[in-house]
Amino acid sequence: MSQTRHVPVMLQRCLDLLAPALQRPGQSAGTGPVVVDCTLGLGGHSEALLTRFPEARLIALDRDTEALRLSAERLAPFGDRATLVHAVYDELPDVLDRLGVPRVDGVLFDLGVSSMQLDEADRGFAYAQDAPLDMRMDQTTGVSAAEVLNTYAPGELVRILRAYGEEKQAKRIVSAIVRERDREPFANSARLVELIRDALPQAAKRTGGNPAKRTFQALRIEVNGELTVLERAVPAAVAALGVGGRIAVLSYHSLEDRLVKQVFAAGAANTAPPGLPVVPEEYQPRLKLLTRGAELPTEEEVAENRRAAPARLRAAERIREDVA
């Protein structure tokens, strides 16, 4: 599989936001800065970080063993400056602990599905081509999308489609899924796409791109526990930052972006009870927001890389330590 088609999203902006933290000495005396790529994928962002910040050391995580293999080849020229770890990003505290890294200077998340996972037909992420309904980012563990479709109770499927896919027609789609799975269990994506197309009213098919998009998103989030993992991972990443360290997060749908926004907003808030003449340090904000709301890719970037279109970028800087 060629890596040339992989174009990192909002790359220059991510590098610029992280630069002030990665162009200074590291948090540990005598070391260069440490940056964590929590979502290595095909290594495009990681390669750019190592290239632009020649003093930096990179720790990169991915749950996908194939992504780790391909990225190891790509990042081999950087030698021991790059440490690649098979882990889900909410395991960041354990990874840093094992590596003996108490504080880091930069953290990058590029959420969602990597180009490789979308482009490899047998992974079952894409609704545009027929493939086994797998959708696991780590194919060594967990339940597949087919198992979710074939075994979950109808009410649970409706909840997933509504919560994770924001699918207004969830009940109608699930009724069709339950009827069809009783006839024959689901195995491949094309049958599911066709069922969704047939189940939706005409008006619903006219807006918002492929009618299967929201259901596939919901299944993918459920299979990989993405929002549950993210709820743990973003606060853990903020906690790992030293003072002056920076975090940048690229999200691709409103549920992810809302979660990141909430964590950043809480960190940037003054939590003092009203009426205090002087605000004690423990109530002062821990974070300074670096983006006004969520930044969007430019029209030029979207024209060059259609996968950038839904991207939302938020960034923050750690401005004080926690007070015990």
Secondary structure, DSSP 8 states (H G I E B T S, - for coil): --STT---TTHHHHHHHHHHHHSS--SSTT---EEEES--TTSHHHHHHHHH-TT-EEEEEES-HHHHHHHHHHHGGGGGGEEEEE--GGGHHHHHHHHT---EEEEEEE-S--HHHHH-GGG---TTS--BS---SSTTSS--HHHHHHHS-HHHHHHHHHHHH--TTHHHHHHHHHHHHHHS---BHHHHHHHHHHHS-HHHHTSSS-TTHHHHHHHHHHHHTHHHHHHHHHHHHHHHEEEEEEEEEEESSHHHHHHHHHHHHHHTS----TT-SS--GGGS-SEEE-SSS-B---HHHHHH-GGGTT-EEEEEEE-S----
